[in-house]
Amino acid sequence: MRQAGRYLPEYRALRQKADGFLDLCLNPELAAEVTLQPVRRFDVDAAILFSDILVVPLALGREVAFIEGEGPRLDSIDEASIDALDRAQVSRRLQPVFETVALVRQRLDQGKTLIGFCGAPWTVATYMIGGRGTSDQATARLFAAMQPAAMQRLVDVLVAASVDYLVGQIRAGADVVQIFDTWAGVLDEEGFQRWSVVPTAEIVRQVKDAEPEARIVGFVKGAGLRAEQYVEASGVDGIAVDWTVPLAFARDRLQPRAAVQGNLDPIILVAGGDALDRAVDRILAALAPGRFIFNLGHGIVPETPVAHVERLVARVRGWTG
């Protein structure tokens, strides 16, 4: 996942060269180096762009900061501020990210894949409305329930900005792009369709209109069995699943429709040992015979031992079925 470098000592050393997290994301030379660090250390098959989903609100003219030990903080948006969002400057302000993609593609072995990404409109909107992440993003859910027209305007702006962002990454050299809807799981049935599925489908349509060969992976954390609805309606080429999705469901209901990515619990990777081996084997036995990308079910956590990642890679590479 996109936090792939942050548990590495070489990442922590390089992190000291930037004034802050956003400075690191928007410094093409440093961000390219962070992107490539896990590939060099583990010889994995793909590099995942080092950036953050909240560079899009930043590019729209909102204040975004990352507080050490606490996470992102944004100036909470209200209905009056939505119409003031500056979509016209998105591509220009995100040019450093496109430069990072181009640098990585230039330095990455041609046999390896470069994955770009953006946050899904609903997930990005939850941070813009609430000003931070919470356990349930209730502030954004309340806003959507009480002011659906304003939420729709915000989501529409984020759809347009996300299209610009993803097309820019593809044209700079990304082979695949992923749409992270980390907070899709907090939505009810109607909200999931309106705020997660429909905006993602529109992003997929517009990106493929601009770049017909684009390959797009969707990730709807916490969506559970609704992932099938998401795949069918959104048009994504791949579906990333979290560790709560049953393997039989992923095999029988999702793989016939899209490539499946996932779904090791990041905590099992921290635990390591026999628990890790058993989990890896279960996932491979269920999903490797079909279209499958082995990955975690969410982001790798900073306390993950490097030796456990080495063990994981060796286990996957050595699997024979």
N, C-alpha and C positions, 0 to 999 in steps of 0.2 A: 504494500500500500504506500501512500505518498509520504509517510513519515519514515521511509526506509533508512535514512541515514542517522537519525538522531540518537541512536544507542551506541554509535561507533565512536571510539576515542578520536579518530581522525576528524570526525564531524565536530566534536566538542572543541578540538584545537582550532579548526577553521572558523568556528562560530565566534571566537574571540576577535577575529579580524573585522567583523561588522559592528556597526554602532547599535544595531538592534535586529530583531527578527525580520521585520519588513525590509530593512536595508539589505539583509542577506538575500531575501527573495528577489529583490529588484536590482541586485548586482549581478550582471550576467556571468562574469568570470567566476565569482564565488558560488553562485547557484549552480552553474554547470559542474563545478568540481564536486559539490555535495551530491548532485544527481548521479555522478559517475562513481562515487566512492563505494557503494555496495556492489556495483558490477565488478569493480576491480578486486574487491576482497573475496567475493563468493562466486564469481563467474556465473551469475544468474542470467536468465535469458532476456531480460528486459530492463531498461532504465526507466524510472518513473520521475517525471519532472519534479524538481524541488520548487515548490511555490506554496500558496495557500488559497483556499476558496475565497477569502475575504479581500483579495486584491481587486475583485470586481466592484464591491462597494467603494473601495478607495478610488478606483478609476472613474466611478460615477460622481465623485466629488464629496464623499462622506469622510468624516474623521474616523480613522481606524488605528488602534494601538494594541500592542501585545505586552501585557504586564507579566514580568517574570514570576513564575509560580502560580499565576492566576488565569492566564489565557487572554483571549481577545476582549477588547472593550471598544464599543462603537458609540457614537452619539446617536441615541435612539431617534428613529425617524417618525414623523407624524404625517397625517394626511396632507397638510399644507406643503410639507417638504418633498413629497413624492414627485410632484410636477416640476420641481426644481432640479431633479437629477439630470446630470449633464452627460447624456449618452453619446453625444457627438465626439467626445474626447476619449472614449474608452480605448480604441485601438492605439491612439497616440500614447496614452498614459501606460498602456501595457506593453509598449514596444520593448522594454527591457526583458520581459518574459519571452517574447518572440526571439530576441537575440540569444537568450539562454538556450532555447530549443535548437536554434541553428548551430550554436557552439557544440552542444551535446551530440547532435546528429553528425557533425563533422568529426568528432573525436571518438564516437562509438563505433565498434566493429559493425560492419554492414550486416552481419548475420544476427545481430541483436535488435530487438524492437525498442522503440522509444514511445512511451505512453505519456500523453498530456492529459489534462483534466480541467474541469470546472466544478463548482458547486451547483446543485440544482436550484432553480429559482425559489422553491419553498424553503429549503434549508438556509440559503443565503438570506432570504427575507426574515427568517426567525431571528437571526442575529441583528439585522438592521432594525427590527422593531423592538426587540427586547434589550438590545445593547450588549448582550453577553449570552453565553450558553447556560442553560439550567437543566434540571433533570427531566423536564417535560415541555419546555418552551411554551408555557401556558400563556405568556403575554402575547405571543404571535397568534396562538389559537383563538384567544379572546378577540384580538383585532380582526381576524378573518371572519369570526362569527358576527361581530357587531358592525364592522365596516367592510363588507365583502367587495363593494365597488372600489374602494381605495386599495384593498389588497390586490384586486385584479389589476389595477393600474401599476402597482409595484411589481407584480409578477410579470406583467407584459414588458416592462422596462428591463427586467432581469433576463427574460427570454432573449430579447434583442441583444443585450450586452453579452450574454453567454454565447450566442451564435457568432458574434464578432470575435470573441475571445477564442473559441474553438477553431474557427476557420483560420484565424491567424496562426494558431499553433500548428495546424495541419500544413499550412503553406510554408511554415518555417522548417518543417521536417518531422513532425510527429506522425508515427505510423498508425496509432490508435489513440482515441480520446475517451475519457471516462467521465460520466456525470454522477457526482456524489450527492445522493439525497439521504444524508445521514439522519435527518429527522422525519423521514416519511412515516416511520412507525408510530408516531404520536397522533396521527390523523385518523379520524373515523372514516367509515366507508365512503361517504359523500365527499369529504374533504380530500381523501386520498385520490379519488378520481379527478377532482377539480384542480387541486393544487400540486399534485405530484405527477400523475399520469399525463394529463392534457398538456401542461407546459413542456414536459420532456418530449412528448410526441412532436410538438411544434419545433423544438430545438433540433431534433433528429431530422425532421422534414427540411428545415431551412439549411442545415449544415450539408445535407446530401444534395440539395439543390445546387449549392455552391461548389461542393466537392463530391461528385457522385461516387467516388471510390472510398469515401471515408468509412472507417469502421468505428463503431461507437458501442461502448459498454455502459450499461446502467447499473447503479447500485442503490437499492432501496433498503437501508438498514431497518430492521424491525418489521418489515412488511409481511413476513411469514408467507402464508399461502397466497396472499395477494400478489406475490411476485409473478405468478402466472398471468394474471390480468394485466400487470404492468408490461410484461414482455409482449403480449399479444397486441396491446393497444399503442405502445410507444414506438415500436419499430426498431428497437435496439438490436444490434447484432450479437451482443453478449450480455449476460446477466451475472453480476457479482452478488453472491449470497453470504449472509453472515452465518455465524456458527449455530444459530438456533433453527436454521432451515433443515428439515429432515433430509438425509441423503437420498432416500428412496424417492421423495418428492422431487428433488432436484434432478435426479436421473430420469424419472418417468414422465414428469410434467414440464420440466424446463428444457432439458437437453434436446428434445426433439424440435424445439422452437428456436433455440439460441445456444451459443457456446456458454458454458457455465464456468464461473471463476470463484474460487474460494476453497474451503470455508473454515479453515483451522481457527479455533479459539486462540487469540493472542496470549491468553493466560496459560494455556497448555504449552505454548512455546517458552514462556518464562519458567514453567515447571520442569520441562525437559524430561530426560530419562525414558523409562518404559511408557509413561503416559503419553509422551510425545510420539514415540514410535507407533504405539497402538492407534493413535488418532490419525497420523499420517497414513497408515496402512488402510484404515477404514475408508478414508476419503478416496484414496487411489483405487481401492477395489470397487467402490461404487461408481466413480465418475471417470476414471482414466480411460475406460474403453470408448467413451464418447468424446465429443468436442469439449475440451477441458483445459483450464489454466489453473494450476495449483497456486494457491495464494492463501493469505489469512482472511478471516471473516471480518476484520476491521484493521485499523492501524496498529503497527507494532508499537509496543510500549517501551519507554526509555530504559527501564531496568532489565530488559531482555539480555541475558548473557550471550555474548558473541559466539561462544562455543555451541550454544543450542541452535543458533541459526546455521552454523556449519553442519551440525548433525542433521538438521532438517533437509538442507540441500543435498547432502550425501544420501539420505534415505530416499528422497524423491528420485534422484538421478539413478540410484541403484535398483529401483523397483522394477520387477519383471512381470508382475501379474501372477 
